[in-house]
């Protein structure tokens, strides 16, 4: 398989024969699923991500979690895994009580505004704080019909609102889990293990003494007798496994939850040791705009919808003068805006923070999602032209020396497998960017569709192979592609 082997400066360089790469092109043309593997064949994975809390905004943190979780889900699937997507949402707790309290005070407020008002009153008014604390218990126990009605209306609105966003982002969950469904079970687990795993702390709270294992102490049942997030997570782990007998449970959150999950998994390892071994937490970095980190507690939150709309407006400016119908402009604007945001999130390691630059993200040249989409659209345009000229892809006549563009396509399957093993979608995004550069260089230096050129069939074959890889690669990133831009 080698055309030569040489030693240079202490390194041994192996040069593959050109036939190896040309065989890869043939394989791509025969298989639209080129790059798929059985690396995870039959392996059951439950992946939990997004976790937007009801009665609150779907903010840019949720957008990050959704983008990363959806991409990893697709990478696992492409590597042969049996994937189920899960969304675990907070529908009880102090935050919910604050929103309901705010709505009771001013019924004309939107739910997100009601949450901000409730939070402000809780922080600044002792009487309101006491009432919200009592309201939290009523919501949890569902003992007040009037409050239940307000709460149920809010929950219904939130879930319908989120579903519209998920559809836009290209995500469809298999399972929805709610805190209210796992709370009682989580509380029971903790109570059964008092004296074994947990102990009584101050004010009657039940705690896990994390210092005993080099971590920190966390409360699992508070002084009001209510289970905390930690207790609910214990219940969730078991309920998840009963729903889907997973081999691996992957949970994606912001990295500010990293220490929390270390404590949780330490406690879980003493109660559900098998489930703890099967659980992997992935903490992602934060997305920051020039204004800095945003917090939903202050009401100064940047919502995903707002950001998508802002980026969409920039895209629309770029294509305003192009000869496109209104329908085409609308499709391009939405797909390119979402692609720009997703690429910005997935172009670097999951744990890294992101300072989002909207202008750079929508550039049709360089390191951006639109650049990938535009490169594929250009390739598809070439293929349409070849079809009109009746030039079919062919490897009957090949050049004496292959281009680096061809070599780059050869490595796509390895890239997919590596991204799956290392849990890093950015490996794919960087590869696609390099491949697009190679394609655009090739396009600039070669007349692809040319009946007078005996290598035109070969050139068209390369463009078709490139289009297959780009479609698969963009799908793995959760980014839509377009026929024209």
VOPAGU-2260 file (C-alpha; in pm, 1 decimal, decimal comma):
REM VOPAGU-2260
SITE   aa  ch    i         X         Y         Z
SITE  UNK   A    0       0,0       0,0       0,0
SITE  UNK   A    1     303,8     231,1      24,2
SITE  UNK   A    2     462,1     402,1    -273,5
SITE  UNK   A    3     764,5     502,8     -64,8
SITE  UNK   A    4     903,4     513,1     288,5
SITE  UNK   A    5    1173,3     757,1     393,9
SITE  UNK   A    6    1359,7     872,4     703,2
SITE  UNK   A    7    1375,7    1247,8     761,5
SITE  UNK   A    8    1528,6    1404,5    1071,2
SITE  UNK   A    9    1457,1    1106,9    1296,1
SITE  UNK   A   10    1102,9    1054,8    1162,4
SITE  UNK   A   11     985,5     774,1     936,1
SITE  UNK   A   12     741,8     897,4     668,6
SITE  UNK   A   13     507,0     654,9     494,1
SITE  UNK   A   14     348,5     759,8     163,3
SITE  UNK   A   15      32,6     573,5      61,5
SITE  UNK   A   16     -19,4     483,3    -301,7
SITE  UNK   A   17    -259,8     703,2    -493,6
SITE  UNK   A   18    -481,6     400,9    -562,4
SITE  UNK   A   19    -570,5     386,2    -190,0
SITE  UNK   A   20    -725,1     732,7    -203,8
SITE  UNK   A   21    -900,8     672,7    -532,9
SITE  UNK   A   22   -1057,3     358,4    -386,6
SITE  UNK   A   23   -1190,0     581,2    -105,9
SITE  UNK   A   24   -1359,9     806,3    -362,8
SITE  UNK   A   25   -1523,5     499,2    -517,0
SITE  UNK   A   26   -1644,4     389,3    -172,6
SITE  UNK   A   27   -1794,6     731,4    -101,3
SITE  UNK   A   28   -1981,7     738,6    -432,7
SITE  UNK   A   29   -2134,0     397,6    -355,1
SITE  UNK   A   30   -2234,0     478,1       4,6
SITE  UNK   A   31   -2422,9     793,5     107,4
SITE  UNK   A   32   -2362,7     692,5     471,2
SITE  UNK   A   33   -1985,4     698,7     423,7
SITE  UNK   A   34   -1814,5     733,7     761,6
SITE  UNK   A   35   -2060,0     520,2     958,4
SITE  UNK   A   36   -1903,9     252,5    1178,6
SITE  UNK   A   37   -2002,0     -22,6    1421,9
SITE  UNK   A   38   -1766,7     103,8    1690,6
SITE  UNK   A   39   -2064,9     129,9    1932,2
SITE  UNK   A   40   -2272,0    -143,2    1768,5
SITE  UNK   A   41   -2564,8    -238,9    1995,6
SITE  UNK   A   42   -2438,1     -18,6    2278,9
SITE  UNK   A   43   -2731,4     147,4    2456,8
SITE  UNK   A   44   -2674,6     512,3    2548,3
SITE  UNK   A   45   -2917,1     745,6    2723,5
SITE  UNK   A   46   -2803,4    1103,5    2676,7
SITE  UNK   A   47   -2959,3    1382,5    2881,7
SITE  UNK   A   48   -2919,5    1741,7    2773,2
SITE  UNK   A   49   -3081,7    2087,8    2751,3
SITE  UNK   A   50   -3281,5    2055,7    3079,7
SITE  UNK   A   51   -3470,6    2384,7    3042,5
SITE  UNK   A   52   -3668,4    2467,3    3357,1
SITE  UNK   A   53   -4036,1    2551,3    3317,9
SITE  UNK   A   54   -4162,6    2907,7    3379,4
SITE  UNK   A   55   -3816,0    3043,8    3290,9
SITE  UNK   A   56   -3641,2    3158,5    2975,4
SITE  UNK   A   57   -3472,2    2922,6    2728,7
SITE  UNK   A   58   -3138,1    3100,0    2749,8
SITE  UNK   A   59   -2802,4    3067,8    2577,2
SITE  UNK   A   60   -2684,5    2812,3    2835,2
SITE  UNK   A   61   -2966,8    2581,6    2724,7
SITE  UNK   A   62   -2869,0    2649,5    2363,1
SITE  UNK   A   63   -2513,4    2532,1    2439,4
SITE  UNK   A   64   -2628,8    2217,2    2615,5
SITE  UNK   A   65   -2875,1    2137,9    2337,7
SITE  UNK   A   66   -2617,9    2191,1    2062,1
SITE  UNK   A   67   -2353,9    1974,4    2230,3
SITE  UNK   A   68   -2600,2    1704,4    2337,1
SITE  UNK   A   69   -2762,6    1676,1    1995,1
SITE  UNK   A   70   -2425,3    1654,8    1819,7
SITE  UNK   A   71   -2295,3    1386,6    2056,8
SITE  UNK   A   72   -2620,1    1191,7    2013,5
SITE  UNK   A   73   -2572,7    1190,6    1637,1
SITE  UNK   A   74   -2204,7    1097,9    1664,7
SITE  UNK   A   75   -2294,7     802,2    1888,6
SITE  UNK   A   76   -2564,4     696,9    1640,3
SITE  UNK   A   77   -2324,5     724,3    1345,4
SITE  UNK   A   78   -2083,6     498,3    1535,1
SITE  UNK   A   79   -2352,8     232,8    1574,7
SITE  UNK   A   80   -2494,5     315,7    1918,8
SITE  UNK   A   81   -2860,0     276,4    2016,4
SITE  UNK   A   82   -2943,7     625,4    2140,0
SITE  UNK   A   83   -3228,8     764,8    2347,0
SITE  UNK   A   84   -3245,6    1139,1    2407,7
SITE  UNK   A   85   -3371,4    1262,3    2745,1
SITE  UNK   A   86   -3468,0    1602,3    2880,3
SITE  UNK   A   87   -3483,4    1643,8    3259,4
SITE  UNK   A   88   -3674,0    1954,9    3358,0
SITE  UNK   A   89   -3733,3    2131,4    3685,0
SITE  UNK   A   90   -4106,8    2169,5    3746,3
SITE  UNK   A   91   -4098,6    2198,4    4126,2
SITE  UNK   A   92   -3873,1    2382,6    4365,8
SITE  UNK   A   93   -3807,1    2731,7    4493,6
SITE  UNK   A   94   -3754,2    2879,1    4145,4
SITE  UNK   A   95   -4096,5    2754,9    4035,7
SITE  UNK   A   96   -4255,1    2892,9    4352,4
SITE  UNK   A   97   -4099,7    3234,5    4283,2
SITE  UNK   A   98   -4251,0    3240,1    3934,4
SITE  UNK   A   99   -4597,3    3135,5    4057,6
SITE  UNK   A  100   -4579,3    3394,6    4336,7
SITE  UNK   A  101   -4487,8    3664,8    4083,7
SITE  UNK   A  102   -4781,1    3560,1    3864,8
SITE  UNK   A  103   -5019,1    3578,7    4161,6
SITE  UNK   A  104   -4899,5    3933,3    4233,4
SITE  UNK   A  105   -4937,6    4045,9    3869,6
SITE  UNK   A  106   -5140,4    3809,3    3654,3
SITE  UNK   A  107   -5074,7    4007,8    3335,3
SITE  UNK   A  108   -4700,4    3939,7    3349,4
SITE  UNK   A  109   -4538,6    3690,3    3114,5
SITE  UNK   A  110   -4411,2    3387,4    3304,3
SITE  UNK   A  111   -4045,9    3483,5    3263,9
SITE  UNK   A  112   -4123,5    3830,0    3401,3
SITE  UNK   A  113   -4319,4    3672,9    3686,6
SITE  UNK   A  114   -4010,4    3473,4    3779,9
SITE  UNK   A  115   -3796,8    3788,0    3786,3
SITE  UNK   A  116   -4054,5    3966,2    4005,8
SITE  UNK   A  117   -4083,3    3666,2    4241,0
SITE  UNK   A  118   -3705,5    3647,6    4274,0
SITE  UNK   A  119   -3683,1    4018,7    4352,3
SITE  UNK   A  120   -3953,8    3995,5    4619,7
SITE  UNK   A  121   -3794,1    3684,4    4770,8
SITE  UNK   A  122   -3456,5    3860,9    4798,5
SITE  UNK   A  123   -3587,1    4194,1    4927,4
SITE  UNK   A  124   -3901,1    4123,2    5132,5
SITE  UNK   A  125   -3901,2    3892,6    5436,5
SITE  UNK   A  126   -4279,8    3848,1    5429,6
SITE  UNK   A  127   -4270,8    3751,7    5061,3
SITE  UNK   A  128   -3983,9    3514,4    5133,8
SITE  UNK   A  129   -4192,0    3330,6    5392,9
SITE  UNK   A  130   -4493,3    3314,5    5161,6
SITE  UNK   A  131   -4284,8    3179,6    4873,2
SITE  UNK   A  132   -4133,1    2917,2    5101,7
SITE  UNK   A  133   -4483,7    2803,5    5200,3
SITE  UNK   A  134   -4599,8    2821,2    4838,7
SITE  UNK   A  135   -4310,4    2595,3    4736,2
SITE  UNK   A  136   -4441,0    2324,4    4968,4
SITE  UNK   A  137   -4799,7    2364,8    4843,8
SITE  UNK   A  138   -4688,1    2328,6    4482,9
SITE  UNK   A  139   -4484,4    2019,9    4566,8
SITE  UNK   A  140   -4768,0    1857,4    4760,7
SITE  UNK   A  141   -5045,1    1990,6    4526,5
SITE  UNK   A  142   -5268,7    2081,6    4820,8
SITE  UNK   A  143   -5421,4    2404,7    4683,9
SITE  UNK   A  144   -5658,4    2383,6    4381,4
SITE  UNK   A  145   -5627,6    2749,6    4287,1
SITE  UNK   A  146   -5249,8    2736,9    4293,3
SITE  UNK   A  147   -5255,4    2407,2    4102,0
SITE  UNK   A  148   -5458,7    2572,8    3824,4
SITE  UNK   A  149   -5211,6    2862,8    3789,8
SITE  UNK   A  150   -4916,6    2623,5    3799,7
SITE  UNK   A  151   -5063,2    2378,0    3545,0
SITE  UNK   A  152   -5136,8    2658,1    3297,0
SITE  UNK   A  153   -4779,7    2782,0    3330,1
SITE  UNK   A  154   -4628,9    2436,6    3284,3
SITE  UNK   A  155   -4839,7    2371,4    2972,9
SITE  UNK   A  156   -4733,9    2702,7    2819,9
SITE  UNK   A  157   -4364,6    2639,9    2895,5
SITE  UNK   A  158   -4354,8    2293,1    2741,2
SITE  UNK   A  159   -4533,3    2405,7    2423,6
SITE  UNK   A  160   -4296,6    2703,2    2397,1
SITE  UNK   A  161   -3988,4    2482,8    2440,4
SITE  UNK   A  162   -4112,7    2231,4    2182,5
SITE  UNK   A  163   -4118,2    2506,6    1918,0
SITE  UNK   A  164   -3755,2    2587,1    1998,4
SITE  UNK   A  165   -3649,7    2219,4    1988,7
SITE  UNK   A  166   -3810,0    2180,6    1646,7
SITE  UNK   A  167   -3617,2    2482,5    1519,2
SITE  UNK   A  168   -3292,9    2339,7    1659,6
SITE  UNK   A  169   -3354,6    1993,6    1511,8
SITE  UNK   A  170   -3395,3    1802,4    1837,0
SITE  UNK   A  171   -3661,6    1546,9    1923,8
SITE  UNK   A  172   -3649,8    1391,6    2268,9
SITE  UNK   A  173   -3749,0    1032,9    2340,6
SITE  UNK   A  174   -3810,6    1089,0    2710,0
SITE  UNK   A  175   -3910,8    1384,3    2924,4
SITE  UNK   A  176   -3839,5    1347,9    3295,4
SITE  UNK   A  177   -3961,8    1596,8    3556,6
SITE  UNK   A  178   -3845,5    1669,3    3909,7
SITE  UNK   A  179   -4200,0    1619,6    4038,2
SITE  UNK   A  180   -4192,9    1260,1    3908,0
SITE  UNK   A  181   -3867,5    1163,8    4078,3
SITE  UNK   A  182   -3881,6    1372,7    4397,6
SITE  UNK   A  183   -4070,6    1131,3    4623,8
SITE  UNK   A  184   -3863,1     834,8    4511,1
SITE  UNK   A  185   -3541,4    1031,1    4562,5
SITE  UNK   A  186   -3651,8    1127,3    4911,8
SITE  UNK   A  187   -3727,4     763,7    4995,2
SITE  UNK   A  188   -3380,2     656,5    4877,7
SITE  UNK   A  189   -3213,2     914,1    5101,1
SITE  UNK   A  190   -3427,1     827,6    5404,9
SITE  UNK   A  191   -3351,9     455,5    5365,0
SITE  UNK   A  192   -2979,8     529,7    5371,8
SITE  UNK   A  193   -2961,9     760,9    5673,9
SITE  UNK   A  194   -2684,5     630,7    5896,0
SITE  UNK   A  195   -2525,3     444,9    5604,3
SITE  UNK   A  196   -2460,9     707,9    5339,9
SITE  UNK   A  197   -2634,1    1016,5    5480,4
SITE  UNK   A  198   -2652,3    1181,6    5822,0
SITE  UNK   A  199   -2857,0    1446,2    5997,9
SITE  UNK   A  200   -2715,2    1794,6    5983,3
SITE  UNK   A  201   -2823,7    2128,9    6124,6
SITE  UNK   A  202   -3196,6    2214,3    6148,9
SITE  UNK   A  203   -3294,9    1856,6    6069,4
SITE  UNK   A  204   -3155,0    1858,4    5714,9
SITE  UNK   A  205   -3018,6    1532,0    5574,8
SITE  UNK   A  206   -2668,5    1566,9    5431,1
SITE  UNK   A  207   -2396,2    1374,9    5252,9
SITE  UNK   A  208   -2065,1    1439,6    5425,5
SITE  UNK   A  209   -1851,2    1489,2    5118,3
SITE  UNK   A  210   -1541,9    1585,6    5319,2
SITE  UNK   A  211   -1507,4    1217,7    5414,7
SITE  UNK   A  212   -1418,9    1140,2    5052,8
SITE  UNK   A  213   -1227,1    1457,7    4969,5
SITE  UNK   A  214   -1527,9    1648,9    4835,9
SITE  UNK   A  215   -1774,3    1890,4    4999,8
SITE  UNK   A  216   -2094,7    1843,6    5198,5
SITE  UNK   A  217   -2430,5    1877,2    5025,2
SITE  UNK   A  218   -2789,2    1875,6    5151,8
SITE  UNK   A  219   -3014,7    1599,7    5011,5
SITE  UNK   A  220   -3327,7    1673,6    5218,3
SITE  UNK   A  221   -3370,2    2027,9    5346,9
SITE  UNK   A  222   -3492,9    2148,0    5683,7
SITE  UNK   A  223   -3848,8    2171,1    5543,4
SITE  UNK   A  224   -3838,5    1797,8    5474,7
SITE  UNK   A  225   -3827,0    1850,0    5097,0
SITE  UNK   A  226   -3585,5    1664,4    4869,4
SITE  UNK   A  227   -3321,6    1881,5    4701,1
SITE  UNK   A  228   -3187,2    1849,6    4345,4
SITE  UNK   A  229   -2935,5    1597,0    4477,3
SITE  UNK   A  230   -3198,3    1358,4    4614,4
SITE  UNK   A  231   -3405,1    1391,1    4298,9
SITE  UNK   A  232   -3102,1    1300,3    4085,8
SITE  UNK   A  233   -3069,1     972,4    4276,9
SITE  UNK   A  234   -3430,1     889,4    4199,4
SITE  UNK   A  235   -3383,9     996,4    3838,7
SITE  UNK   A  236   -3085,2     764,6    3782,6
SITE  UNK   A  237   -3287,0     457,3    3880,8
SITE  UNK   A  238   -3602,2     566,6    3695,6
SITE  UNK   A  239   -3396,6     632,9    3382,0
SITE  UNK   A  240   -3251,4     282,4    3391,5
SITE  UNK   A  241   -3592,5     124,2    3439,8
SITE  UNK   A  242   -3716,8     320,7    3136,6
SITE  UNK   A  243   -3420,1     229,0    2917,0
SITE  UNK   A  244   -3167,3     -37,0    3020,9
SITE  UNK   A  245   -2872,0     174,3    2923,2
SITE  UNK   A  246   -2508,7      69,5    2913,3
SITE  UNK   A  247   -2407,7     430,1    2951,1
SITE  UNK   A  248   -2584,9     737,8    3083,9
SITE  UNK   A  249   -2439,3    1067,4    2962,3
SITE  UNK   A  250   -2544,2    1393,4    3130,0
SITE  UNK   A  251   -2453,6    1732,4    2982,9
SITE  UNK   A  252   -2465,5    2050,1    3191,5
SITE  UNK   A  253   -2266,6    2369,7    3234,6
SITE  UNK   A  254   -1929,5    2309,2    3401,4
SITE  UNK   A  255   -2039,5    2508,4    3705,8
SITE  UNK   A  256   -2213,2    2179,9    3800,5
SITE  UNK   A  257   -1890,5    1975,7    3790,2
SITE  UNK   A  258   -1830,8    1971,4    4166,1
SITE  UNK   A  259   -2199,0    1903,0    4231,1
SITE  UNK   A  260   -2183,5    1591,9    4013,4
SITE  UNK   A  261   -1867,5    1467,8    4183,9
SITE  UNK   A  262   -2055,0    1465,0    4515,9
SITE  UNK   A  263   -2368,1    1318,3    4360,0
SITE  UNK   A  264   -2181,2    1033,4    4190,0
SITE  UNK   A  265   -1989,5     962,1    4509,8
SITE  UNK   A  266   -2318,4     920,4    4700,7
SITE  UNK   A  267   -2469,4     723,2    4410,8
SITE  UNK   A  268   -2173,6     484,0    4405,7
SITE  UNK   A  269   -2268,5     371,5    4757,8
SITE  UNK   A  270   -2639,1     323,4    4673,0
SITE  UNK   A  271   -2647,7     230,0    4303,5
SITE  UNK   A  272   -2284,3     130,5    4232,4
SITE  UNK   A  273   -2360,6     -16,1    3888,2
SITE  UNK   A  274   -2550,4     295,2    3777,8
SITE  UNK   A  275   -2276,3     524,9    3907,3
SITE  UNK   A  276   -2018,6     336,5    3697,8
SITE  UNK   A  277   -2239,1     375,4    3390,8
SITE  UNK   A  278   -2291,1     749,2    3441,7
SITE  UNK   A  279   -2072,8    1009,6    3271,9
SITE  UNK   A  280   -2113,2    1380,8    3338,9
SITE  UNK   A  281   -1984,1    1625,9    3076,7
SITE  UNK   A  282   -1949,5    1988,4    3181,0
SITE  UNK   A  283   -1945,1    2247,2    2903,6
SITE  UNK   A  284   -1809,5    2601,1    2918,0
SITE  UNK   A  285   -2015,2    2918,2    2925,6
SITE  UNK   A  286   -2117,2    3134,8    2632,0
SITE  UNK   A  287   -2050,6    3500,8    2687,7
SITE  UNK   A  288   -2143,8    3797,0    2477,1
SITE  UNK   A  289   -1942,0    4119,1    2491,9
SITE  UNK   A  290   -2165,2    4224,4    2784,8
SITE  UNK   A  291   -2033,0    3933,5    2994,9
SITE  UNK   A  292   -2198,3    3637,1    3166,0
SITE  UNK   A  293   -2577,6    3664,3    3196,2
SITE  UNK   A  294   -2796,2    3537,3    3478,1
SITE  UNK   A  295   -3164,1    3443,0    3461,7
SITE  UNK   A  296   -3199,6    3547,2    3824,9
SITE  UNK   A  297   -3156,6    3915,9    3740,6
SITE  UNK   A  298   -3384,3    3925,3    3439,6
SITE  UNK   A  299   -3085,5    4027,3    3229,0
SITE  UNK   A  300   -3088,0    3693,7    3050,6
SITE  UNK   A  301   -3004,0    3650,8    2682,7
SITE  UNK   A  302   -3258,4    3410,6    2536,6
SITE  UNK   A  303   -3177,9    3165,4    2259,3
SITE  UNK   A  304   -3466,2    3304,4    2051,2
SITE  UNK   A  305   -3335,8    3660,8    2082,9
SITE  UNK   A  306   -2986,0    3553,0    1981,7
SITE  UNK   A  307   -3110,4    3348,4    1683,3
SITE  UNK   A  308   -3318,6    3648,7    1568,9
SITE  UNK   A  309   -3024,2    3888,7    1605,0
SITE  UNK   A  310   -2791,9    3660,8    1409,4
SITE  UNK   A  311   -3066,4    3603,1    1152,4
SITE  UNK   A  312   -3090,3    3978,7    1096,7
SITE  UNK   A  313   -2716,7    3988,5    1017,6
SITE  UNK   A  314   -2753,9    3700,3     772,4
SITE  UNK   A  315   -3048,1    3869,8     601,3
SITE  UNK   A  316   -2837,1    4181,0     548,6
SITE  UNK   A  317   -2571,7    3971,1     374,8
SITE  UNK   A  318   -2813,0    3806,2     130,1
SITE  UNK   A  319   -3051,8    4100,3      80,2
SITE  UNK   A  320   -2925,3    4183,5    -269,6
SITE  UNK   A  321   -2905,1    3826,4    -396,2
SITE  UNK   A  322   -3141,2    3692,3    -657,1
SITE  UNK   A  323   -3346,6    3479,9    -418,5
SITE  UNK   A  324   -3718,3    3445,3    -350,6
SITE  UNK   A  325   -3860,1    3550,3     -13,9
SITE  UNK   A  326   -3910,5    3181,4      73,0
SITE  UNK   A  327   -3546,5    3105,0      -8,7
SITE  UNK   A  328   -3426,9    3404,1     193,5
SITE  UNK   A  329   -3632,2    3290,9     493,7
SITE  UNK   A  330   -3492,6    2936,7     479,9
SITE  UNK   A  331   -3136,1    3059,2     433,6
SITE  UNK   A  332   -3167,6    3314,2     714,0
SITE  UNK   A  333   -3290,3    3060,5     970,8
SITE  UNK   A  334   -3058,7    2773,2     874,6
SITE  UNK   A  335   -2751,7    2993,5     845,0
SITE  UNK   A  336   -2823,1    3174,9    1174,3
SITE  UNK   A  337   -2863,4    2848,3    1365,0
SITE  UNK   A  338   -2564,0    2700,4    1181,7
SITE  UNK   A  339   -2353,9    3001,9    1277,6
SITE  UNK   A  340   -2443,2    2965,2    1645,0
SITE  UNK   A  341   -2397,2    2588,0    1654,2
SITE  UNK   A  342   -2061,1    2601,7    1479,6
SITE  UNK   A  343   -1941,2    2871,0    1722,5
SITE  UNK   A  344   -2026,9    2635,0    2008,0
SITE  UNK   A  345   -1884,8    2319,4    1847,8
SITE  UNK   A  346   -1563,5    2456,0    1697,2
SITE  UNK   A  347   -1370,3    2419,4    2020,8
SITE  UNK   A  348   -1338,4    2174,1    2308,1
SITE  UNK   A  349   -1660,7    2125,5    2507,1
SITE  UNK   A  350   -1513,5    2250,8    2835,0
SITE  UNK   A  351   -1396,7    2584,4    2693,4
SITE  UNK   A  352   -1578,2    2912,6    2745,8
SITE  UNK   A  353   -1695,9    3098,4    2436,1
SITE  UNK   A  354   -1696,0    3471,1    2371,5
SITE  UNK   A  355   -1947,5    3487,3    2090,3
SITE  UNK   A  356   -1868,5    3722,8    1802,0
SITE  UNK   A  357   -2185,4    3752,8    1592,4
SITE  UNK   A  358   -2019,1    3928,2    1296,8
SITE  UNK   A  359   -1746,8    3664,9    1259,5
SITE  UNK   A  360   -1993,3    3380,6    1309,2
SITE  UNK   A  361   -2198,2    3475,8    1000,5
SITE  UNK   A  362   -1901,1    3527,1     767,5
SITE  UNK   A  363   -1932,3    3326,5     445,3
SITE  UNK   A  364   -1553,7    3292,2     437,7
SITE  UNK   A  365   -1323,4    3151,7     703,7
SITE  UNK   A  366   -1383,5    2973,2    1031,1
SITE  UNK   A  367   -1765,1    2968,8    1048,1
SITE  UNK   A  368   -2075,7    2757,0    1004,3
SITE  UNK   A  369   -2195,3    2957,9     701,3
SITE  UNK   A  370   -1859,5    2887,8     533,8
SITE  UNK   A  371   -1928,8    2513,7     555,7
SITE  UNK   A  372   -2285,6    2558,6     433,0
SITE  UNK   A  373   -2171,3    2782,8     147,2
SITE  UNK   A  374   -1898,6    2536,0      43,5
SITE  UNK   A  375   -2154,6    2255,5      20,2
SITE  UNK   A  376   -2401,7    2479,6    -166,8
SITE  UNK   A  377   -2124,2    2562,9    -415,3
SITE  UNK   A  378   -2050,3    2191,0    -463,5
SITE  UNK   A  379   -2418,7    2116,1    -522,3
SITE  UNK   A  380   -2433,1    2395,9    -778,4
SITE  UNK   A  381   -2138,8    2237,5    -962,9
SITE  UNK   A  382   -2314,3    1899,5    -960,9
SITE  UNK   A  383   -2631,2    2054,3   -1104,5
SITE  UNK   A  384   -2425,0    2209,9   -1381,8
SITE  UNK   A  385   -2253,0    1875,0   -1450,2
SITE  UNK   A  386   -2591,7    1707,3   -1477,0
SITE  UNK   A  387   -2707,1    1966,7   -1730,4
SITE  UNK   A  388   -2384,5    1913,5   -1928,7
SITE  UNK   A  389   -2433,9    1533,8   -1891,6
SITE  UNK   A  390   -2094,9    1479,7   -1732,0
SITE  UNK   A  391   -2117,9    1186,6   -1492,6
SITE  UNK   A  392   -1881,3    1110,7   -1202,3
SITE  UNK   A  393   -1612,3     873,5   -1323,1
SITE  UNK   A  394   -1278,9     734,3   -1207,2
SITE  UNK   A  395   -1192,6     566,1   -1537,4
SITE  UNK   A  396    -941,1     840,0   -1608,9
SITE  UNK   A  397    -741,6     972,8   -1310,8
SITE  UNK   A  398    -454,7    1225,4   -1294,3
SITE  UNK   A  399     -93,4    1118,9   -1257,7
SITE  UNK   A  400     -79,5    1279,2    -913,2
SITE  UNK   A  401    -368,7    1321,6    -673,2
SITE  UNK   A  402    -452,0    1646,8    -496,6
SITE  UNK   A  403    -436,6    1695,1    -118,1
SITE  UNK   A  404    -814,7    1751,5    -139,8
SITE  UNK   A  405    -854,7    1379,3    -217,8
SITE  UNK   A  406    -629,3    1272,1      68,1
SITE  UNK   A  407    -829,7    1482,1     312,3
SITE  UNK   A  408   -1154,8    1299,6     227,8
SITE  UNK   A  409    -991,8     964,2     301,8
SITE  UNK   A  410    -976,3    1037,4     676,5
SITE  UNK   A  411   -1343,5    1113,5     742,5
SITE  UNK   A  412   -1427,4     773,0     903,2
SITE  UNK   A  413   -1131,2     806,0    1139,7
SITE  UNK   A  414   -1244,0    1155,6    1237,1
SITE  UNK   A  415   -1594,6    1032,4    1325,8
SITE  UNK   A  416   -1462,8     748,2    1537,7
SITE  UNK   A  417   -1217,2     976,4    1716,5
SITE  UNK   A  418   -1489,2    1233,5    1791,4
SITE  UNK   A  419   -1702,5     955,7    1942,4
SITE  UNK   A  420   -1423,8     812,7    2155,2
SITE  UNK   A  421   -1306,4    1149,7    2283,0
SITE  UNK   A  422   -1659,5    1298,2    2316,8
SITE  UNK   A  423   -1549,4    1602,4    2118,3
SITE  UNK   A  424   -1761,5    1729,5    1825,7
SITE  UNK   A  425   -1502,4    1999,8    1757,0
SITE  UNK   A  426   -1285,0    1731,0    1594,1
SITE  UNK   A  427   -1549,4    1707,9    1320,4
SITE  UNK   A  428   -1604,4    2083,7    1285,2
SITE  UNK   A  429   -1231,3    2148,9    1244,3
SITE  UNK   A  430   -1200,7    1866,5     990,6
SITE  UNK   A  431   -1492,9    1998,3     783,9
SITE  UNK   A  432   -1341,1    2346,8     784,4
SITE  UNK   A  433   -1007,1    2212,9     656,4
SITE  UNK   A  434   -1183,1    1996,4     397,5
SITE  UNK   A  435   -1388,2    2294,8     277,2
SITE  UNK   A  436   -1069,9    2497,4     232,4
SITE  UNK   A  437    -920,6    2215,3      26,6
SITE  UNK   A  438   -1235,8    2198,8    -185,8
SITE  UNK   A  439   -1247,9    2573,0    -245,7
SITE  UNK   A  440    -879,0    2574,4    -345,3
SITE  UNK   A  441    -946,5    2288,1    -585,0
SITE  UNK   A  442   -1249,8    2470,4    -722,6
SITE  UNK   A  443   -1046,3    2787,0    -776,9
SITE  UNK   A  444    -764,7    2605,5    -959,1
SITE  UNK   A  445    -964,7    2363,7   -1173,1
SITE  UNK   A  446   -1249,2    2397,4   -1419,4
SITE  UNK   A  447   -1467,0    2117,4   -1284,1
SITE  UNK   A  448   -1731,3    2094,8   -1556,6
SITE  UNK   A  449   -1556,4    2096,5   -1892,6
SITE  UNK   A  450   -1651,3    1860,4   -2175,5
SITE  UNK   A  451   -1314,7    1923,6   -2343,2
SITE  UNK   A  452   -1124,4    1799,4   -2037,7
SITE  UNK   A  453   -1084,2    1421,2   -2017,3
SITE  UNK   A  454   -1054,1    1453,5   -1636,2
SITE  UNK   A  455   -1386,8    1633,4   -1597,3
SITE  UNK   A  456   -1564,6    1311,2   -1491,0
SITE  UNK   A  457   -1296,9    1260,8   -1225,5
SITE  UNK   A  458   -1335,0    1618,5   -1102,7
SITE  UNK   A  459   -1712,9    1577,9   -1079,2
SITE  UNK   A  460   -1659,3    1252,7    -885,4
SITE  UNK   A  461   -1447,2    1439,6    -630,8
SITE  UNK   A  462   -1711,3    1710,8    -589,6
SITE  UNK   A  463   -1983,2    1449,3    -541,4
SITE  UNK   A  464   -1772,2    1268,3    -281,8
SITE  UNK   A  465   -1712,2    1598,8    -106,0
SITE  UNK   A  466   -2087,3    1668,6     -98,5
SITE  UNK   A  467   -2153,7    1328,4      64,9
SITE  UNK   A  468   -1899,1    1394,1     339,4
SITE  UNK   A  469   -2023,0    1748,5     398,7
SITE  UNK   A  470   -2387,1    1641,1     426,3
SITE  UNK   A  471   -2293,3    1371,6     677,3
SITE  UNK   A  472   -2056,4    1601,0     865,6
SITE  UNK   A  473   -2304,0    1887,0     895,2
SITE  UNK   A  474   -2573,8    1641,8    1007,6
SITE  UNK   A  475   -2339,1    1520,7    1282,6
SITE  UNK   A  476   -2304,0    1879,4    1403,0
SITE  UNK   A  477   -2679,0    1933,5    1385,4
SITE  UNK   A  478   -2634,2    2200,2    1115,9
SITE  UNK   A  479   -2873,1    2216,0     820,2
SITE  UNK   A  480   -2751,0    2244,8     461,8
SITE  UNK   A  481   -2891,6    2434,4     163,9
SITE  UNK   A  482   -2912,4    2376,3    -210,0
SITE  UNK   A  483   -2821,9    2739,3    -279,8
SITE  UNK   A  484   -2703,4    3041,3     -83,0
